[in-house]
Amino acid sequence: MYEAFFDHHVHSRFSWDSDSSLEELVAASRRVGVGGFVLTDHVEFDPLDPGFGEYDYDSARAAWDEIQSLTPDLKIRFGAELSHQQRRLPEIREFLHARRYHWVIGAVHHVGREEISNYVARVEGEGIPLEECLGGYFKACLQGVESNLYDCLGHLDFPKRYSRRGPDLTGEFWLRHYGKEIRSALSACLDFGVFLEVNTGSYRVGFNEPYPGWAILDLYHRLGGSEVVLSSDAHRPEDVGTAYGAVIRELVRRGLSVRNGVA
């Protein structure tokens, strides 16, 4: 059904938070009808992160090499999702320069050294409004793009995933309170040639828009953005290609084209 489209963000058993085998992901991709996927397992650089030290590049690449040779009907590419933290920039750069990937997602999962789910739970528990405390998150997104190390900026406005306010935190909300920071990150994507990811994983947790939300994607279009890449952020086989039909139609309606970022 979606043979022309990739899923650019798929996790397997080589991520600390997924048990999916590559064989299961291949079967799921065929069921959904996508043309292929990029294996983008988590790579963490902060010792405080639960996934620190869990990623095995050599094993992941060997498994990819074997599976892609057995699946000529699908394009399967080898990538990674790196947690961007500015203080870890030298380590990230050294890691990437020593390894080969088709596709690297730069994503922010922390505020300072605090993992975003814990951070949001803490500040909401302390009564601190999200309107006032996430400037550091969006600044880190901008820094990730400006590092020029990544092919793609992952799941902008991701903190909404963990808020008790849930689907009320639309793109309009983030632009109202962090418009300057978001505009800077989007403009940097265009300046540095970094793809903006439209991540449909949000639909699995009750949202009616992707990461980032529609208002942010409209701003991206007004700034001159014309193409985005599509992903599901799948951690289970059944997550592959989440909500692709509805999201592709809406992107086209808003003047944005879905691009495959890897050949």
N, C-alpha and C positions, 0 to 999 in steps of 0.2 A: 504493500500500500504506500509506503514511504521510501521506495527504493532510491530516490534521488537524494535522500537526506541521511546524514550521519548522526549518531549519538556521540557527542564529543566529550562525554564525562561519565565514565563507567568504572565502578570499583569491583575488585575481585578479592580473592583470598589473600592477595599480597598487600591489601590494606588492613590495618589493624582493626577496622570496624566493619569488615565484610567477610562472609564465608563463601561467597559465590565462586564456583569453579568457572574456568573459561569455557568449558563445554556447555555448562548451563546458560551462560551469557550468549553463546552462539545460538543455542536452541531458541532462546527468548527473542533474539534479534530476528530470526527467521519467522517466528510466530507473529511478531509485530509488523514485520515487513520493511524494516529500515535497511539501508544499503550497506551498513557497517557501523563499527563503533571504535572509539579510542579507549584503550585501557589506561586509566588515569588514577593509579593508586596513590594513596597519601604518602608524602614524604615530610617528616617533621624534624625540626632542628632545635627545638627548645626542650631541654631535659625535663621540664615540668609537664610536657604534653604526654598524654597516655600512649600516643603512638610513637614516641621517640625510640629510635633504635629498632623498630619492628620491620622496616622495609628492607627487602633484599633485592637489590637491583639485578644481580646476575641471575637469580632464580626467576624473577619476573620476566626478564628479557628472554630467557631460554624457553619459558612456557609460552610466551607470545610467539616466538619464532616457530615453535612446533605447531601451535594451533592455526596460525595464519597459513602455514603451508598445507594444511588439511582442509581449508575452507575457501576454495577458489570462488565460490558464489558470493562471499562477503569480503569487503575491505576492512581489515582489522589492523589498526595502527597502534604503535607503542608510545605511551605518554606517561605523564605524572601530574599530580596536583600537589604543588608545593605551598605550604603555609608561609606566607610572606610576613616576616618581622624585620624591621629595619636594622635592629641590632644584630641580626644574624646574616646580614647581607654578604659579608666576605665568605662565610661558610656556604651559603646558597650558591654564590657565583662559582666557587671552587667545585662544588658538587656538579653543577651543570656543565661546566667546561670539561670535566673529566668523563662525561657520559653522553650517550647518543639517544635522543628522543625525536619522534616525529612531531610532538605536540606537548607543550608545557602550560598548564594553567597556574597562574598566580592568584591565590585566594587568601583573604584575611580571615583568620579564625580566632583572633585574640584582640583584646584591648589591653595594651601593655603586654604583660605576661599572663594575663588571666584569660582562660578560654571563654569564648563568647557566650556559650550557654550558661556557664557559671556566673559570668559578669552580669548578664541580663537578669538572671534570677536574683542575684545579690542586690543590684541597685533597685529593682522593683520591690524587693522585700524591705529595703530601707526607705522606700517612698521617694526615691529620686526619679524624676520623670525622664523618659528616654529622650525627650525634646532637648535635654540639657547635657547629656553625658556621653554622646557617641561621636563627637567631633574627632576623637583619636582614631576611631575605626575608619572613618572616611578618609582621614589624612593618610592612614596606612595603605588604603586602596590606591590613592594617588601615588604614594611612594613606590608601591609595587610596579605600577605602570612605568613610572619614570626610571626605574632600575634598568629597563630595557632587557630584562632577562626572560620575559614570558611571552608566549604567543597570544595569550587570552587573559582577560580579567574575569575571574569567576564570581558568580552570584553576588553582585552588588546589591545592597540593602538586605543582606543575609540576616542581620540581627532580628528581623521580624519573625524569623522561624521560631525563636525561643521566648517571645514575649507573651504574657498572659492576655495581652490585648489582641493578639491574633490578627484576623483579617481586617481589622480596623486600620492596621498600619499599611496603608496603600502607598503607591508611589507618590501620591499627592502629599501625604503626611511627611515623607522624607524630604521632598523638595521644599515644603513649607519651612522646615526647621533646619535643613542642611543643604539648601539649594546651592550655595556658593561652593561648598566642598564637593558636591556631586557634579556640578558643572565642570569643576576643575579636573575631576577624574575622567569624565567623558571626553573633555577636550584633549586631555593627555592621550587617551586611547587613539584619537584621530591623529594627533601629532606624531605619535611613536609607531603608528601602524599596528596597534594591539587590538585584537578582536574583542568585542563586547559579547560575553556569553549571555544568552537567554536560557535560563535554567528552570525547567518545569518541575523540579522536585517540590516546589511550594504547593503544587496542586495535591500532593499526597498528604499534606498536613492542613488542608482546609482553606487555602487561599484560592482566589479566582483570578489571579494574575501571577506571572512568573517572578523570579528574581532576575533583574530588577523589575519593578512594577511598571504598568503601562505609561504613567505620566513621565517617568524617567526615560523610558524608551522614546516617548514623543519628544522630549527635550533633546535626546541624542540625535533624532532625525532633524530637528530644527538647527542643530549645530553643524549639520552636514553629514551625519552618519547615514549610510544607505544600506549597509550589510551587517548582519549579526550571525553568530553561530548558535546552534541549538543543541541542548543537552538535557538529560534527565537526572543527572547526579545519582545514577542507579547504584544502590548497594545490595540489591537483591535482583535475581533474574526478572521477576515480575515488574520491576520498576523501569525497565528499558523502554524508552519511547513514551513515557508518561505524557498524556494530553497533547501529543504532537499535532493531531488534526486541528483541534480548536486553536492552538497557539499559532500554528503556521497561517491559518486563515486570518487571524487577527493581526499578525505582523504584516501580512500583505495589505490588509485594509488600511493600515497605518503608514504604508509607504516604505516598509523595510523588507529587504530581500534576505532569505536564509542562504547562507554561504557554507560550503564545506571547506573547513580551514586546512584540511590535509588532503593530499592527492590520493 
